[in-house]
Amino acid sequence: MQHFSNPIGVGEFEPYDAIAEVEYSGGGCFDRIKLTMLVDEHETSDLRFRARACSGTIAACSALVEYSTGKSILDLSQINADNLINILDGIPETKMHSVELAVKALLSALDHYQVTKT
């Protein structure tokens, strides 16, 4: 609940080292996330998100930003929905799409980073 009431990492920045824009439509939701990331020496130094989304997606993005800041690109490339659910101490089944979408945004941003840095 705290990640929804007081989300961490709301916003965006330019220039960025990585960006992702993902969306989900289903079950009455039409959630959109834009994630921007700064990377320093193969570690994330800052992440920000903008979301037009339900409360679950906002909370998932906030927890993801808090967890991911300062982590290595390699470590983050291994994240999955179960990891984020554990970070959030569980979620209602109806919000599973929120966690999956937040993870998809991070993995897409990491892919963008890898493509632009090679």
PLY file of the C-alpha trace (Angstrom):
ply
format ascii 1.0
element vertex 118
property float x
property float y
property float z
element edge 117
property int vertex1
property int vertex2
end_header
0.00 0.00 0.00
2.87 2.38 0.77
4.23 2.09 -2.78
0.85 3.24 -4.10
0.30 6.01 -1.54
3.86 7.39 -1.78
5.38 6.01 -4.99
9.13 6.15 -5.44
10.67 7.25 -8.74
7.78 9.05 -10.40
8.95 11.15 -13.31
11.31 10.84 -16.22
14.52 12.37 -17.42
16.44 13.18 -20.55
18.99 12.30 -21.58
18.62 8.69 -20.52
20.66 5.58 -21.15
17.60 3.36 -21.60
13.89 3.77 -22.16
10.89 1.47 -22.43
7.23 2.03 -23.08
4.88 -0.87 -22.46
1.16 -1.32 -22.11
-1.43 -3.82 -21.01
-5.09 -3.96 -21.93
-7.33 -6.53 -20.43
-9.74 -7.09 -17.59
-10.91 -3.49 -17.73
-7.40 -2.05 -17.37
-5.45 -0.15 -19.95
-2.16 0.44 -18.18
0.78 2.25 -19.75
4.28 2.62 -18.34
7.19 4.71 -19.54
10.44 3.82 -17.78
13.67 5.79 -18.15
16.99 4.68 -16.73
20.47 6.03 -16.16
23.39 3.60 -16.05
26.85 4.19 -14.63
29.54 1.54 -15.00
26.95 -1.17 -15.82
24.86 -0.37 -12.73
21.61 1.53 -12.65
22.15 4.90 -11.04
18.58 6.15 -11.39
15.22 4.97 -12.68
12.01 6.93 -13.16
8.57 5.93 -14.34
5.44 7.57 -15.64
2.31 5.48 -15.49
-1.25 5.87 -16.59
-2.32 2.83 -14.68
-4.21 1.18 -11.88
-3.04 1.24 -8.28
-1.34 -2.15 -8.59
0.81 -1.06 -11.51
1.84 2.15 -9.76
2.83 0.17 -6.66
4.69 -2.41 -8.76
6.64 0.31 -10.60
7.54 2.05 -7.35
8.81 -1.18 -5.79
10.71 -1.98 -8.98
12.45 1.42 -8.97
13.36 1.09 -5.30
14.74 -2.42 -5.79
16.55 -1.75 -9.08
18.47 1.42 -8.26
22.14 0.61 -7.79
21.85 -2.95 -9.11
23.95 -4.32 -11.94
22.50 -4.74 -15.40
23.36 -8.43 -15.22
21.49 -8.93 -11.92
18.45 -7.04 -13.16
18.29 -9.05 -16.37
17.39 -12.06 -14.19
14.34 -10.46 -12.51
10.93 -12.01 -12.94
7.39 -11.45 -11.66
7.91 -13.75 -8.66
10.87 -11.62 -7.51
8.76 -8.47 -7.61
5.86 -10.18 -5.83
8.26 -11.11 -3.02
9.53 -7.53 -2.84
5.91 -6.38 -2.48
5.17 -9.07 0.14
2.52 -10.55 -2.14
-0.20 -9.15 -4.37
-3.84 -9.95 -5.08
-4.28 -12.31 -8.04
-6.23 -9.57 -9.84
-3.07 -7.42 -9.88
-0.74 -10.00 -11.42
-0.79 -8.05 -14.68
0.67 -5.07 -12.80
3.76 -6.95 -11.69
4.23 -8.58 -15.08
3.96 -5.21 -16.82
6.50 -3.54 -14.50
8.96 -6.39 -15.09
8.33 -6.18 -18.83
9.16 -2.45 -18.73
12.44 -3.07 -16.92
13.50 -5.90 -19.22
12.59 -3.82 -22.28
14.67 -0.91 -20.95
17.59 -3.28 -20.36
17.25 -4.57 -23.93
17.27 -0.97 -25.18
20.41 -0.27 -23.16
22.19 -3.34 -24.54
21.31 -2.44 -28.14
22.41 1.18 -27.83
25.67 0.39 -26.01
26.94 -2.27 -28.42
0 1
1 2
2 3
3 4
4 5
5 6
6 7
7 8
8 9
9 10
10 11
11 12
12 13
13 14
14 15
15 16
16 17
17 18
18 19
19 20
20 21
21 22
22 23
23 24
24 25
25 26
26 27
27 28
28 29
29 30
30 31
31 32
32 33
33 34
34 35
35 36
36 37
37 38
38 39
39 40
40 41
41 42
42 43
43 44
44 45
45 46
46 47
47 48
48 49
49 50
50 51
51 52
52 53
53 54
54 55
55 56
56 57
57 58
58 59
59 60
60 61
61 62
62 63
63 64
64 65
65 66
66 67
67 68
68 69
69 70
70 71
71 72
72 73
73 74
74 75
75 76
76 77
77 78
78 79
79 80
80 81
81 82
82 83
83 84
84 85
85 86
86 87
87 88
88 89
89 90
90 91
91 92
92 93
93 94
94 95
95 96
96 97
97 98
98 99
99 100
100 101
101 102
102 103
103 104
104 105
105 106
106 107
107 108
108 109
109 110
110 111
111 112
112 113
113 114
114 115
115 116
116 117
